[in-house]
Amino acid sequence: MPRPLVLFTGQWADLPLVKLAPLAREMGYDGLELACWGDHFNVPRALESHHYLRDIWSILQANSLDCYAISNHLVGQAVCDRIDERHQAILPPDVWGDGDPEAVRQRAAQRMIDTAYAARKFFDLRPRSDARNLPAVVNGFTGSSIWHALYAFPPTSQEYLQRGYEDFAARWLPILSAFEQHNVNFALEVHPTEIAFDIVSAQRALSAITLHRRFGFNFDPSHLAYQGVDYIRFIRTFASRIFNVHMKDAWWGHGDGTVGTFGGHTDFGDSRRSWDFRSLGHGDIRFEDIIVALNDIKYAGPLSVEWEDSRMDRIHGATEAAAFVRKLDFAPSSTAFDASFAREEKTA
């Protein structure tokens, strides 16, 4: 059975769901990964009203679309971050409040707890049974109190870094308890600025929360490759904790040599950059290797296109990306390719 091909709605939040859903179907998608911003999935409303959740499912059903995950990256970012004025631009007003950093972190943590409950209510109302029987998933970020110490100067001790992982555990274990209570998985998108941004930091984050079973990963190769991280090894290292997959491309080594890995304080799309996000098939990610690895670990969840490319019209790009993934995704073999030879020997 092919994996569901879905569109992550985070970069389409300017469109109301009632307009995005038919567009997504027209572009070739089987479903949507609903972002908790724009009007796509409002957590407080989800907790207040079954009618609101049924309306979302009605819009999806009317366009022959399904949903397997919701995403609350923006609020999750504030749980562990060192809060500054940039966060006000991405947070709901009631989470930002008066902007007091610790109060913002506490309100963000509560909203993530609420997100677990809202996800459970939403998926319990799915109007038709899903033969895949996939778990409910919330994708998102965690933020990090130690990201600013990425480069080890002034000299940064392991004790200093460990306090960051302890802060992460103290703030996220109560959230993960709510995810456990509501039978929902949380999938961190491993990403610069998060507590986990490569394989080693992901292992350290897991250790900090004593391998909590509700904590896994939203695999996105685009955030690993330009760092020099082996994104295929990531899949194999965390095989049982790949809860969701973002299909997003990137290229690197294409700038003019003036901007390094840290981006040089340039905007995306600047031709001087050494790396940038690209529409699927236009970057340097080896997607067929990803499909092989996902087959090897028996990942059966959705392939979610997160479309980002400053150089391309998004409707053209997202349509092309859907066709690209559709052609690329293939089911694993149920038998060894040379098994027929053995059968021939037995009948000879």
Secondary structure as the mmCIF struct_conf table of DSSP 4:
data_model
#
loop_
_struct_conf.conf_type_id
_struct_conf.id
_struct_conf.beg_label_comp_id
_struct_conf.beg_label_asym_id
_struct_conf.beg_label_seq_id
_struct_conf.end_label_comp_id
_struct_conf.end_label_asym_id
_struct_conf.end_label_seq_id
HELX_LH_PP_P HELX_LH_PP_P1 PRO A 2 PRO A 4
STRN STRN1 LEU A 5 PHE A 8
HELX_RH_3T_P HELX_RH_3T_P1 THR A 9 TRP A 12
TURN_TY1_P TURN_TY1_P1 ALA A 13 ASP A 14
BEND BEND1 LEU A 15 LEU A 15
HELX_RH_AL_P HELX_RH_AL_P1 LEU A 17 MET A 27
TURN_TY1_P TURN_TY1_P2 GLY A 28 GLY A 28
BEND BEND2 ASP A 30 ASP A 30
STRN STRN2 GLY A 31 ALA A 35
BEND BEND3 CYS A 36 TRP A 37
TURN_TY1_P TURN_TY1_P3 GLY A 38 ASP A 39
BEND BEND4 HIS A 40 HIS A 40
HELX_RH_AL_P HELX_RH_AL_P2 VAL A 43 GLU A 48
HELX_RH_AL_P HELX_RH_AL_P3 HIS A 50 ALA A 62
TURN_TY1_P TURN_TY1_P4 ASN A 63 SER A 64
STRN STRN3 ASP A 66 ASP A 66
STRN STRN4 ALA A 69 SER A 71
HELX_RH_AL_P HELX_RH_AL_P4 HIS A 73 CYS A 80
BEND BEND5 ASP A 81 ASP A 81
HELX_RH_AL_P HELX_RH_AL_P5 GLU A 85 GLN A 88
TURN_TY1_P TURN_TY1_P5 ALA A 89 ILE A 90
BEND BEND6 LEU A 91 LEU A 91
HELX_RH_AL_P HELX_RH_AL_P6 PRO A 93 TRP A 96
TURN_TY1_P TURN_TY1_P6 GLY A 97 ASP A 98
HELX_RH_AL_P HELX_RH_AL_P7 PRO A 101 ASP A 124
TURN_TY1_P TURN_TY1_P7 LEU A 125 LEU A 125
BEND BEND7 PRO A 127 ARG A 128
TURN_TY1_P TURN_TY1_P8 ALA A 131 ARG A 132
HELX_LH_PP_P HELX_LH_PP_P2 LEU A 134 PRO A 135
STRN STRN5 ALA A 136 GLY A 140
BEND BEND8 SER A 145 ILE A 146
HELX_RH_3T_P HELX_RH_3T_P2 TRP A 147 ALA A 149
BEND BEND9 TYR A 151 TYR A 151
BEND BEND10 PRO A 154 PRO A 154
HELX_RH_AL_P HELX_RH_AL_P8 GLN A 158 GLN A 181
TURN_TY1_P TURN_TY1_P9 HIS A 182 ASN A 183
STRN STRN6 VAL A 184 LEU A 188
TURN_TY1_P TURN_TY1_P10 PRO A 192 THR A 193
BEND BEND11 GLU A 194 ILE A 195
BEND BEND12 ASP A 198 ASP A 198
HELX_RH_AL_P HELX_RH_AL_P9 ILE A 199 ALA A 208
TURN_TY1_P TURN_TY1_P11 ILE A 209 LEU A 211
TURN_TY1_P TURN_TY1_P12 ARG A 213 ARG A 214
STRN STRN7 PHE A 215 PHE A 219
TURN_TY1_P TURN_TY1_P13 PRO A 221 PRO A 221
HELX_RH_AL_P HELX_RH_AL_P10 SER A 222 ALA A 225
TURN_TY1_P TURN_TY1_P14 TYR A 226 GLY A 228
HELX_RH_AL_P HELX_RH_AL_P11 TYR A 231 THR A 237
TURN_TY1_P TURN_TY1_P15 PHE A 238 PHE A 238
HELX_RH_3T_P HELX_RH_3T_P3 ALA A 239 ARG A 241
STRN STRN8 ILE A 242 MET A 247
STRN STRN9 ASP A 249 TRP A 252
BEND BEND13 GLY A 253 GLY A 253
BEND BEND14 GLY A 255 GLY A 255
BEND BEND15 GLY A 257 THR A 258
TURN_TY1_P TURN_TY1_P16 THR A 261 PHE A 262
TURN_TY1_P TURN_TY1_P17 GLY A 264 HIS A 265
HELX_LH_PP_P HELX_LH_PP_P3 THR A 266 ASP A 267
TURN_TY1_P TURN_TY1_P18 PHE A 268 GLY A 269
TURN_TY1_P TURN_TY1_P19 SER A 271 ARG A 272
BEND BEND16 SER A 274 SER A 274
STRN STRN10 TRP A 275 ARG A 278
TURN_TY1_P TURN_TY1_P20 LEU A 280 GLY A 281
BEND BEND17 HIS A 282 ASP A 284
HELX_RH_AL_P HELX_RH_AL_P12 PHE A 287 ASP A 296
TURN_TY1_P TURN_TY1_P21 ILE A 297 LYS A 298
BEND BEND18 GLY A 301 GLY A 301
STRN STRN11 LEU A 303 VAL A 305
TURN_TY1_P TURN_TY1_P22 SER A 310 ARG A 311
BEND BEND19 MET A 312 MET A 312
HELX_RH_AL_P HELX_RH_AL_P13 ARG A 314 LEU A 328
HELX_LH_PP_P HELX_LH_PP_P4 ALA A 331 SER A 333
BEND BEND20 SER A 334 THR A 335
TURN_TY1_P TURN_TY1_P23 PHE A 337 ASP A 338
HELX_RH_AL_P HELX_RH_AL_P14 ALA A 339 THR A 347
#
